[in-house]
Amino acid sequence: MSTLNKWIVRLSFYLFMLYIYITVSSHNGIYSFLLLNTFLGYIPIEIAMHIDVQKKTPILVILIVLWLLFYPNAPYVITDLFHLAMLDPYNSSTGLMEFNLHLWLKFTNLVTSALGCSLMGFWSLEHVADTILIKFKLWSKTNKILLVSALIVFSSVGIYIGRFLRLHTAYLFIAPKEVVAELIQMWNPRMLVFIGFMTIIQLIFCFSFDITRSSLANNQELLEQNNKQKEQ
């Protein structure tokens, strides 16, 4: 990602979080959680912007570990879409959806946070996976698929921890013993099914992201070939 694009992403998140703080969080409304969740989802994206193969190995490993600890917060924001149920957009007498701009604003806030964090989170996922494989001379298409899949399963576990155990990443540093105890006790068949659901959702996002990028690359290549033919 170019330096310009990095700053576009940063400013977009900063402005959105400032907007949420002013219009939502400062009023202690039902969606006041949105600022914290968006901020936590943004952290791995910012960390990924500092990860590159030119970094010395010890520094790179530290950054990757930090990214790994915070990354589940990015796809976690997708689960905030369940809060759309609190909007109740249907008219009780007609059963039809009401044209209420206040409700659609809340809808926009939730979806913007979910899509922004998850899509940029998937960029960070692919970027970190590529960096790891290139840095340690392990890059291949197969290795990338395996590593990305493993990281997605890991993030699905993190989503479960955040959503149902209500443990934030910071708790690992504040009360590590208590966190480890809960992590050991959390495994059960229902939890594994939930992890499967979250993994499927993330794989669909990731696959769509890859297909879109490949299509754009092909279109760019066709455009360049067309321009060369015109010049000839």
N, C-alpha and C positions, 0 to 999 in steps of 0.2 A: 504494500500500500504506500502510495506517495505521501510525502510530508503534507502536501495540501489537503489530500483526502483525510488524513489523520486529524487535522485541525477542523475540517468540516464536520467529522463525526463527533469530535470533542465538543465543539460549540453547539451542535444540535442537541446533544445530551444535556449540556449545561443549561441551555435556554429552556429545554423541556422541563428539567428538574426545578429550575427557578419558577417557571410558570405553575407547576404543580404545587410548589411551596406557597406561592402567593394566593392561588385560587382554591386549593383543596386542603392541603395539610394545615395551613394556618387557621382553618375554621374547624378542625377536629371532626371532619365529616366521616361518613362510613368508608370513604376511599382515602383516608389519611395514610394508609399503609403504602400507597402507591409511590410516594417519594423514596422511602427506605428501600423498597423492593427494586425500584428502578436504579437507585444508586448502587445497590449490591450487584445488580445485573450488569452494570457498567464497569465495575472494577476489573473483571477478567479481560474485558475488551481493552481497557487502558493498559493493563499489564502486557497483553499480547502485542501491543504496539511497540513495546520496548524489547521484544524477543526477536533476535536475528542470529544468523549463523556466524556473524563476525564477533559476537560476544565471546569472551573467555569462558571456558567450560564451567568453572565453579560459579560464576555469575549467572550463566545461562541456566544451570541446574536450579539455582535458587529461584530465578524468575519462573521457571516451568513449574516448580513445586507450588509457588504462590498462586500461579494461574490455575493449577489443578485444584487447589483448595477452594478457590472462589468461582471456578467455572460453572458448577451446577446452579449458581444463582441466576445465570443468564437464561437457560431454558426453563427454570423454575417459574419465571414470570408468566409463562404460558398458562400455568394453572390459576393465575389470578383471574382468568376469563370466567371462572365459575362465579365470580362476584357479579357478573352481568345478570344473574338471576335476581339480584336485589333491585333491579331497575323497574320491573313490573310494567312493561310498556303497553299492555293490552287494556282496552276499555272494558270495565266489568259488565257493562250492559250489552254492548255489541260483540264483544270478543275480538274486535279488530285492533290492530296496532295503532296507537295514537301518534299523531305528528307533533311530538313534544321535543323542541330543540334542546331543552335542558337535559333530557334523557339521552339524546344523541350526542351531546357534548361529553357526558360521562362515558358513553360507549366509545367515543373517539379517544378519550384519555386512556382507557384500559387497553384498547387494541393497539394504540400507538406505543405504549410501554411494552406490551407483549411482543409485538413484531420487531420493534427497534432492538430490544435486548436479545431476542432469540436469533434474529437474522445476523446481527453483528456478532453474536456469540458463536454462530456457526462459522463465520469468517475466522474468528480467533481459533476455533477448534482446528480448522484445516491448516491455518498458518502455523500453529504450534506443532501439529503433526508433521508437516513438511519440514519444519526447522529441525525437529528431533531426528528425523530419518536422514536428512542431508548432513547434519552435523556429525552424526555417528556412522556415516557412510552405509546406511541400511536402506536407502530409498529404492522402492519398487512399488508398482501399482498394488501388488498383493499385500505388501507390508503396510502400505498406507490404509488400505481397506480394513485390515486387521486392527491397526492402531486406532483408527477413527472409531471403529465399532466398539472397541474396548473402552475408549474414553466416553462414548455415548452411554454404555451400560453403567459406567462409573457415575456419570452425571445423573442417570435415572435413580440410582441409589441415593445420591445427594438430594434430589428432588423429594424423595420419600422422607428423608431425614428432616428436611426443612418444613415440609407441609404437615407431617403427622407427629414427629417428635418435637417440632418447633425449636430446632437447634440451628442457630446461625453459625457461620464459619468462625466468627470471633470467639465462640465458646470453646473452641479447641485450644485457644491460648489462655482463656480465663479459667476454665475448669476442665482440664484435659482428662482427669481420672473419671469424673462423672460422665463425660461424653463417651469415653471408651466403654464404660460399663453399659450405657444405653445402646451403643452400637452393637455390642456383643449379643444383647438380649432381643434385638429387634427382628431377627430373622424368623420368618414363618411363611407358609404357602401363600397367604393372601398378599403379603408384602412382595413376594416374587412375581405374582401376577400383575400387581401395580407397576413394578419395574418393567415388566414386559410391555405393558401399555405405553409407558413413557418412552421406552426404547423404540417402539414402532413409530410413534409420533415424530421423534427426533430423526429417525432414519428417513422418513418421508420428507421432512424438511431438508435434510442433508442431500438426499438424492435430487430433490427439486432444485436446490441451490447449485448442484454440480451440473445438472442438465441445462439450466438457464445460462450458466457461465460458458459451457461448451457451445451452446447455440450462439451466444454473443460473439465468441471467438471465431466461429465459423462464418458468421455474417461479416465480421471485420475482415477476415481473410478474403471472402468473395468480393468485398468492396475494394480492397487493395488490388486484387487481380483485375477487376473491372477498370480501375483508374489506370493501371499499367497498359491495358489494351487500348484505352482511349489515347494515351500518350504516344503509343506506337502508330 
